[in-house]
Amino acid sequence: MRFNALRHCWLLFLIADALLLSAQAATSYDFQGHNKYLSLLSDPSDDSDLDQTADFRLNLSARQSSWSLQADYQLLGQHSEASSQVDDKQRLFDLTSTIHAGNQSQVVHRLDRLQLSYSSTQAVFRFGRQAVSWGNGLIYTPMDFFNPFDPATLDKEYKTGGDMFYSQYSFDSGDDLQAVWVGRRDDEGSSNQRVASLAVKYHMFLNDYEIDLLVARHFDQPVIGIGGLTNVGGSIWRGDIVGTEVDNQSSLSTTLNASYSWIAWGKNMSGFFEIYRNGFGIDNGDYSLSNLSTNTELLSRIERGELFTLGKHYLSASATIELTPLWLLTSTLFDNLDDDSKLLQIISQHDLSQNLQLLIAFNLPSGNTDSEFGSADESLFAQLVWYY
């Protein structure tokens, strides 16, 4: 039986906190959280589906000198026609417990973060459930293969945590060296290196450039990558190239983007475009089951939440206007260049008060019914968040 740490989380927190209190220096605490309610209305031609989610989150941290402890508790209630289940079957630790599970609904409580950290002037060490973001992609992130966001996700405030050991050493030059080990379990519940990730990334400054060098072994496959950013004519250009060896063959994924900010009509504006190549994608627009079944590498990465796109070549563009200091309006276009399908997102983010935020978005897909985006439904997304 796997150890469910959620049942003992507060005991673990109190033990670690007692260790902090035993030191001479004072321990400081920080407590914050949010309540979120979101609904997603899909409107197919024959019916309407309404998915609803309530997200209650408490973030508690304690710090004493060089040591800190973080525990983020989440109570999540969902009603969805797709009935997606939240669990920790593939994670190293079982920090999720189901309160209710129905055909189209579930209520779970879980720890999305539980980490112990040590930091000095130049070094950082963290162990436990946490989130790490690598790479220079704004929409598509081939260098972030630990726990990336779905590119079309509207709420990107918190990445789902993974169980890992993370370390970073900062050099006097400003360069830094980061290392990550991510533990996982296979379909039989066994923890082994075949489903784990070990990665090292060196971040360096070279004149007007920032450069990332990556070496990793991910699900027993070697990965190497290079990326960076620089300023060109007032705009910021970023990019990543990531190669993975699969069955003695190399698969190359790349992303390149440019962002720029300006003032127009007396309003602050910003925008970017990004091109992306999915090295595991399908380039002929044929997403039939028979064709997908032959691309096991693509399917396995989609299943474990590492990839979210079927095609090989994509173009995205986004523009944001600050209508008022408390109201942002953003439009983002996703274009699958292989099947000529598109997804347009129009997002309104309004701070109603200091602690209250309203997010409203429209998803408008287009394309043939057998294309990636054309097979999706138009939808309306609304989310109300109260922070405390």
N, C-alpha and C positions, 0 to 999 in steps of 0.2 A: 504494500500500500504506500502510495506517495505521501510524503509529509506535507500537509496543508498548513503553510505558515500563517495564513489569514486567521485561523482559529487562535493563533498564539501571537499575533502581531503586536498587540499592546504589551504583552509580557516581554517580547523581544525589545520593544522600544524602551520599556521601563528599566530592563537590565542594562542596556547600552547607556541610557540616561543616568543610571546610578553610577556607572563608570565615569561618566563625564563629571558628575557632581563630586566624586571622590577626589578630583584634582583640586588644586588650590585656587585656580582662576575661576571666575564666575561663569555660569552657563547662561547664554542668552537664548530666547525662544522666539519663534515667529509662527504665527497662525493666520492662515488665510484660506479662501475657498470660493466656491461659486455654486449657484443653482442655475441650471440650464433647462429650458424647455424648447424642443425643436419639433417641427412637423414638416413632412415632405409629401406634397400632393402630386401624384402622377396622374395624368389625364389621357389614357389611351382612348381610342375611338369608341370603344364599347363600354367602358366603365371607368371609375376613378378609384385609385388606391391612396389611402392616407396612412403614412407611417409616422409614428410618434415616439419620441424619446425624452425621458426625464433623466438628467444627469446631476447628481448631488456629489460635490467634491470637497474634501477637507485636506488641506496641506499643512502638515506640522513638521517643523524643523527645530533642532536644538544644536547649538554651537558652543564649544568650549575650546579656546585657544586654537590649535591646529586641527582639531577633530570636529566633525559635524555629522549629524544623523538626520535623514529625511524620510518621512513616511506620508504618502499621499493616499488617502482612502477615497474610494469611489463607490457610490450606490447608483446603479444603472438600471432603469426600467425601460423596456422597449416593446413596442407593438409594431410588427412589420409583416407585410404580405410575404416577403422573402424569408422571414423567420431566421435571420442570421444569428448564430449562437456565439456568445463571448465565453471563451474558456482558455485554460493554460495547458492544453494537452501537449503542445510542442515546446513549451518553455521549460527551463530547468527546474524552477520552483512553481508549485501550485499555490498561487496567491489569489485565486478566484473561487468563490463558493456560490452555488445557485440557490436562490431562495424560492423561485417559482419558474417552471418551464412549461409552456403550453405550445400548441401548434403554431401560433402566430405571435406569441408574447413570451417574455422572460424578465425576471428580476434577479440581478446578481449583485453581490458586493465583492470588492476586490481591492488589492493594493496595486496601484499603477506605478508607484515608486516606493522602494524600500532600500535605501543605500546608506552605507557608512563611508565617510570620506576623511582623508587626511591630506592636508595641504601645507606646504612650506613656501619659502620665498620663490623657489624655482620648480618645485615638483608637486604633482597632484596624483592621488590614488583614490579610486572609488570602486567599491564592490557592492553588488546587489542589483535590484531592478532599477534601471535608468534608461535614458535615451541619449543617443549620440547622432549628430548630423555631420556628414562629411560631403565634400564636393562643392561645385560651383554652379550647379544647375538651379534655375529659378522655378521651373515647372517639372522638368524631367531630370532625375538625379542618378545617373549610372554609378557614381562613386559611393552613393549612400545605399548600400544593399543590406543593411542590418534591419532597419524598421522604417522604411520610407513612407511618406504620405502618398495616397492616390492623387495623381495630378489634378483631378477634378474635384477633390475634397474642398468643401467650402469653409469648414471650421478646422483651422490648422493651429489652434492654440497649444494643444498637447499631442505629442507623438506617443503612440503606445509604447510602453516601456519594455525592455528586454533584459534578461538576466545576464550580466556581464561583469568583467573586470576591466577597468579603464585606468590608464596612467598617462601622464603628460609631463615632459621635462622641457622647461624653457631655457634657452641659451641666452647669454649676455647680448648676443647679436640681434636678438628678437626672433630668431628661428625657434621652432619647437618640434619635438618628437612625440608622437602619440602612438599608443599601442592599445588594442582592444582584443579581448577574448570573449566570445559570446557562446554560452552553453545552451544546448537544446536537447530535445528528446525525439527519438524516431517514432514511427507508427506503433511500435511495440512498447513504447514507454521507456526505452533504454537511452541513457545518456552516453554518447560516444563522440569521437572526433570526426566521424563521417558526416555528422549533421551540425558540427560546431563551426565557428569562424574564428580565425586568428589573423589580425591585420595590423600593419605598422604603416604610419603615414608621417612623412617629414615635410614640414611647412617652412619655406625659406623665403627671404626677401633678396631680390637681385635687382638693384637699381630701381626702376619704376615698376617692377613686376613682383607679384607674389606667386610662388610655384609650389604645388603639392606633388609629392612622389609617393606612390602607394604600392605596397607589396602585401599580398594576402593569400590565405588558403581558406576558401569558402565552400562548405559542403563537399570537402575533399577535392576541390578543383582549384588550381593555381590562378591567381588574379594579379595583374599588374596595371598600374594606372599613372597618368600624369595629367595635371590640370593647373590652372592658374587664372590670374586676372591682372588687368592693367587699365590705365586711363588713356583714352584716345579722343582728343578733341572735346573734352568735357563729358564724354560718355564713358561708362564702365563696361569693359568687355571681359567675359568670363568663359571658361570652357573646360571640359574634361574629356579624356580618352581613356577607356577602360577595356582591357583585353582579358578574356577568360579562355582557358584551354579546356576544351570538351572533347573527349575521345581523340586526343592527339590532333585536334583541329582548333584553330583560334577563332573566337567570336568577338567582334569589336563593337562596342557601344560608345557613342560620342554625343556630346551636347555642346552648343555654342550659343551664347546670348549676348545682347548689348542692351543696357538700360540708360535712360537719360531723364533728367528733370528740368522743368522750365516753368515759366509763368505766362499764362495766356488769359485774356479777358479779366485780368486782375485776380486770377485763381492759381494756386499751386497745382501743378500737374506733373505726372511722371508716367513713363511707359517703357516697355521693353518688348523685344521679340526674341524667339529662341527656336533653333532648329535642333532636331534630335534624331539619332539613328539607334534603333533598338536592335542590337546584334542577334537577338533570338526571335525577332518578329517575322511575320509572313509578308512578303512583298507583292503578292499577286491578288490580294483582296479576297482570297478564298478562305472563309472561316468556317467551312462546313466541318462536321464532326469527323469525317473521314480524313480531312486534311489536317485538322488540329491534332488528331491522334498520332500522327507521324512526327509531330514536333513535341517530344516529351520534355525537352529542356524548357521550352516556353511554358507548357502547362504546369510543370513542377514549380516554376518561379511564380506564376500567377496564384497557384494553390497556397503557397506559403507566404503570400503577401509581399513579395519582393518586386514584382512587375505588375502593371495594371493595363498594359496596352497590347493589342494583338498584332498591329502592323509593324512595319520596319522603319518608315520615314514619316516624321511629323514636323509641322510648323505651328508655333503658337505665338500670339501677340496679345498684349494687354496694355490698357491705358486707365489711369486713375486721375480723377479731378476732385480737389478738395472744395466742395461747394460751400461749406463753412468749416471752421476749425473742429466741429463735432460731427461732420457729415461727409463721408467719402462715397463716391460713386465710381465703380470699377466695371469695365467690360473686358472679358477675356475670350479669345477665340482659339479653339483647338482644331487643327486641320490634319486629318489623316491623308497624306499625299498618295498613298497606295490605292485607296478606294474612293477618294474624293468625297469623303463624308466629313462633316464638321459639327462642332458643338460650341454654341455661343452662351457664355454665362454673363448675366448682368447682375451686379451685386451692389446693394445699398447697405452701408454700415453707418449707423447713427447712434451716437452716445446721447441717450435721453437724459441722463444725469451723470454725476460723478461715478456711480457704481452700477448703472443700468445701461445695457447696450442692446440694440435691436438690429438684427441682420436679416435682410430679405434678399432672395436671389431667384432668378429665373434661369432655367436650363432649356435652351432651344436647339435641339439637334436637327440636322438635315442630312440627306443622302438616301441612297437606295436602302430598301428594307433589309437586305442581306449584308449591308456594310456595318462597320463598327459603331459609328455614332448614329447612323440612320435607323438602326434597329432599336434605339432607345426612345423613350417617351418624353414629351415635354413635361416639365415639372416646375413646381413652385416650392421654394424652401423658405421657411421662416424660423428664426431662433431668437429667443429672449433670454438674456443672461443678467443675473444679479450677482455682483462681486461683493465680497466682504473680507 
